[in-house]
Structure formats: C-alpha cells, structure tokens
C-alpha cells in the first residue's frame, strides 16, 4: 500500500511528507513563506520553555497535527492514515501490556510517552539549528540552487547517537543531503569531502558548527531567530 509505512511511522501521510519536505523544504530552502522552517517557530513560548520543555510534547502534538492536516486530503487517504496511526499506537500499547509485562494501562501509556520522547530534544534542536539563523531569501529574488544550499544549510559534527537515530543526512551531511536529496545516507557521507572541497574552491560557504555552539547561540539570540521576522538576504549579481 503506497504511503502505508510513513503513516505508521510518522503519522503524516506520504503525500504530505513529499509535498512539505521534498517539494517545499528542499525546493525552496530558507525562502520565506515556502521552505523557511517557520513551522518550527512558536513565538508564544520563551526560550527556556521552547528549548527544554516543548520537545516533551512532540509525541503528543505530532499525531494531532497530522490528523488536523487530513482535512486537506482525499477521504480515502484520510481514512487510511487514521487507520494506520491507530494501528501503530495500539500495536505498541498491546505489546507493552501483553509481551513486556506492564500491569496497568497507565504504566503502558507512560512508557509509550517516555520512549517516544527520548530523542525529542535533539530532533527539535537539529531541525532548527541547521536552517534558522542562516541567510533567508525572498520568494521574488531567491538565488541559484547552489547558493541557496551553501548559504542556507548547516552541518553538525558526527555524533554516534544522533547518527544512529537520525542518519548522516540529517546530522553531519545535511548540506550534501540538500544538494543531492536522492543520495543514500552512506553516499552522502562519501561525497562530503568532495562537496566541501568544491564549495571552498568556488569560495562559497560550507556551514559547520557544533551542537553545543548552536544551542548556546539559540539561547542567546532566541528572540531574533525564533520570534522576530528574519531579515532578507540579497545576493547582488548572483540571482
């Protein structure tokens, strides 16, 4: 069944993932109003609530947002997605009660929440660290793809736990992933030195920074990055 696996694993339909991530985020990286990662901004929260507490809500909010987005899809797709979301959640719940030995529904539900929250903090942080705070572009004057990707994407260093959980494409090879979205995780890692060398030879930025440095930067400049409208970057003569 096309789209079944994404619906079980992420709650979002394959169609929505393709449109939101592949078409918009990759096609219009850091273009305001299109692929600018603005969905991660919650101006109503202060920096400490957002960076430390909000990630705990991701396992709860994600299915709710996915269900809300079903208003925009065909009835057949909506029913399929609801069924698969329910199947995924109930399967874990059933296994915890009947295989893992949990004695009460409450303890099983608590375990589901905890296990789904284990990597919520780095998941949220990585998604904002690698785009927000970098140059943003106007839809009317977006630069060529090579400039858009080199300026608007950042790599984090290799971290074993995050590499295992999210893959090289999201962590240490995000620039490569945006330039070559069809490459596998392993191939992104292999072409990383080539991409870095090419961008440096062309005197284009190859953005890299540590997780801790980005974390400190976002705490210091949270209002600028996550609340205020970001300034537009114009590349004179390069569009």
C-alpha positions in Angstrom: 0.0 0.0 0.0 1.7 3.3 -1.1 2.3 5.6 1.8 1.5 3.0 4.5 4.9 2.9 6.2 5.2 6.7 6.6 1.6 6.8 8.0 2.5 4.2 10.7 6.0 5.6 11.5 5.4 9.3 11.4 1.6 9.9 11.5 1.9 12.1 8.4 0.8 10.8 5.0 3.4 10.1 2.4 1.7 12.7 0.2 2.1 15.4 2.8 5.7 14.4 3.5 6.5 14.6 -0.1 4.9 18.0 -0.6 6.1 19.6 2.7 9.7 18.2 2.7 10.7 17.3 -0.8 8.9 19.9 -2.8 8.8 22.9 -0.4 11.7 22.5 2.0 14.2 21.1 -0.5 12.9 23.2 -3.4 12.8 26.5 -1.5 15.3 26.1 1.3 15.2 29.2 3.5 12.9 31.0 1.2 10.5 32.9 3.4 6.9 31.6 3.4 7.9 28.5 1.5 10.8 26.3 2.8 12.0 28.5 5.6 11.4 26.1 8.6 8.9 28.5 10.0 6.7 25.6 11.2 9.2 25.1 14.0 8.7 28.7 15.4 6.5 29.1 18.4 6.8 32.8 19.3 4.4 32.4 22.2 7.0 30.3 24.1 10.0 31.8 25.8 13.5 30.4 25.1 13.7 28.1 28.1 10.3 26.5 27.6 10.9 26.0 23.9 14.4 24.6 24.2 13.9 22.5 27.3 10.3 21.6 27.8 8.5 21.9 24.5 10.2 18.8 23.0 8.4 16.6 25.5 5.1 17.5 23.7 6.3 16.3 20.3 4.9 12.7 20.7 1.5 14.2 21.6 1.4 17.1 19.2 2.6 15.2 16.1 -0.4 12.9 15.7 -2.8 15.8 16.5 -1.2 17.9 13.8 -1.2 15.0 11.4 -5.0 14.5 12.0 -5.6 18.2 11.5 -3.9 18.1 8.1 -6.2 15.3 7.0 -8.8 17.9 6.1 -6.7 18.7 3.1 -6.6 15.2 1.6 -9.0 12.8 -0.1 -11.4 10.9 2.2 -9.7 7.6 1.2 -6.3 8.9 2.2 -7.6 10.3 5.4 -9.3 7.0 6.4 -6.2 5.1 5.5 -4.0 7.4 7.6 -6.3 7.3 10.6 -6.4 3.6 10.5 -2.6 3.2 10.3 -2.0 5.8 13.0 -4.3 3.9 15.3 -2.7 0.6 14.3 0.8 1.9 15.2 -0.2 3.3 18.5 -2.4 0.4 19.6 0.3 -2.1 18.5 2.8 -0.6 20.8 0.3 -0.4 23.6 -0.7 -4.0 23.2 2.9 -5.2 23.1 3.7 -3.4 26.3 0.7 -4.9 28.1 0.8 -8.4 26.7 4.5 -9.0 26.0 6.6 -6.6 28.1 4.6 -7.3 31.2 3.2 -3.9 32.1 0.4 -4.4 34.6 -1.8 -1.3 34.0 -2.9 0.8 31.0 -1.5 3.9 32.7 2.0 2.5 33.0 1.9 1.3 29.4 0.8 4.7 28.2 3.5 6.4 30.3 6.1 4.1 28.8 4.9 5.0 25.3 5.3 8.7 26.0 8.7 8.3 27.6 10.1 6.1 24.8 8.7 8.5 22.1 10.3 11.4 23.9 13.8 10.0 24.3 15.2 11.8 21.3 12.6 14.6 21.0 15.1 17.2 22.2 17.8 16.6 19.6 15.1 16.1 17.0 13.7 19.6 17.6 17.1 21.2 18.1 18.6 19.7 15.0 15.7 20.9 12.8 16.1 24.5 13.9 19.9 24.6 14.2 20.6 23.6 10.6 18.5 26.3 8.9 17.2 29.0 11.2 19.7 31.8 11.9 21.2 31.3 8.4 20.5 33.6 5.5 16.9 33.8 4.4 15.7 34.7 0.9 12.7 36.4 -0.7 10.5 34.3 -3.0 10.9 37.0 -5.6 14.7 37.0 -5.5 15.8 33.6 -4.5 19.3 32.8 -5.5 20.5 29.9 -7.7 20.2 26.5 -6.1 23.9 26.1 -5.3 24.0 29.4 -3.4 20.7 28.7 -1.7 22.0 25.4 -0.3 25.5 26.5 0.6 24.2 29.6 2.4 21.1 28.2 4.0 22.1 24.8 5.3 24.5 23.8 8.1 26.2 20.5 9.1 26.7 19.4 12.6 29.7 17.2 13.5 29.3 13.4 13.6 27.7 12.3 16.9 27.3 8.5 17.2 23.9 8.5 18.9 22.4 11.1 16.6 24.0 9.5 13.5 22.4 6.2 14.6 19.0 7.7 15.4 18.6 10.2 12.5 21.2 9.3 10.0 24.1 11.2 8.4 21.8 13.1 6.1 20.2 14.9 8.9 23.3 15.4 11.1 26.7 15.7 9.5 25.8 15.6 5.8 22.8 17.9 5.7 24.4 20.2 3.1 25.0 17.1 0.9 21.5 15.9 1.5 20.1 19.2 0.3 22.3 19.3 -2.7 21.7 15.6 -3.6 18.4 14.6 -1.9 18.3 11.2 -3.7 21.6 10.0 -2.3 21.6 7.4 0.5 23.0 8.2 3.9 26.1 6.2 3.2 26.7 8.0 -0.2 26.1 11.4 1.5 29.0 10.6 3.8 31.2 9.5 0.9 30.6 12.7 -1.1 31.0 15.0 1.9 34.8 15.7 1.3 34.1 16.4 -2.4 31.3 18.8 -1.7 33.3 20.6 1.0 36.3 20.9 -1.4 34.1 22.1 -4.3 32.4 24.8 -2.3 35.6 26.1 -0.8 37.2 26.2 -4.3 34.2 28.2 -5.5 34.6 30.5 -2.5 31.1 29.5 -1.3 30.3 28.9 2.4 30.3 25.4 3.8 28.5 25.9 7.1 29.6 23.7 10.0 29.1 24.2 13.7 28.9 22.1 16.9 25.6 21.1 18.6 26.6 22.9 21.8 27.7 26.1 20.0 24.3 26.3 18.1 22.5 25.5 21.4 24.2 28.4 23.1 23.6 30.7 20.1 19.9 30.0 20.1 19.6 30.6 23.8 21.4 33.9 23.4 19.6 35.1 20.2 16.2 33.3 20.7 14.1 36.4 20.1 16.0 37.2 16.9 15.9 33.7 15.5 12.6 32.3 16.7 10.3 35.3 17.4 11.1 38.1 15.0 10.7 38.0 11.3 14.2 37.2 9.9 15.9 39.7 7.6 16.1 39.0 3.9 19.5 38.3 2.4 20.0 39.6 -1.2 23.0 38.3 -3.2 23.7 41.1 -5.6 24.7 39.8 -9.0 24.2 36.1 -8.1 20.5 35.6 -8.6 
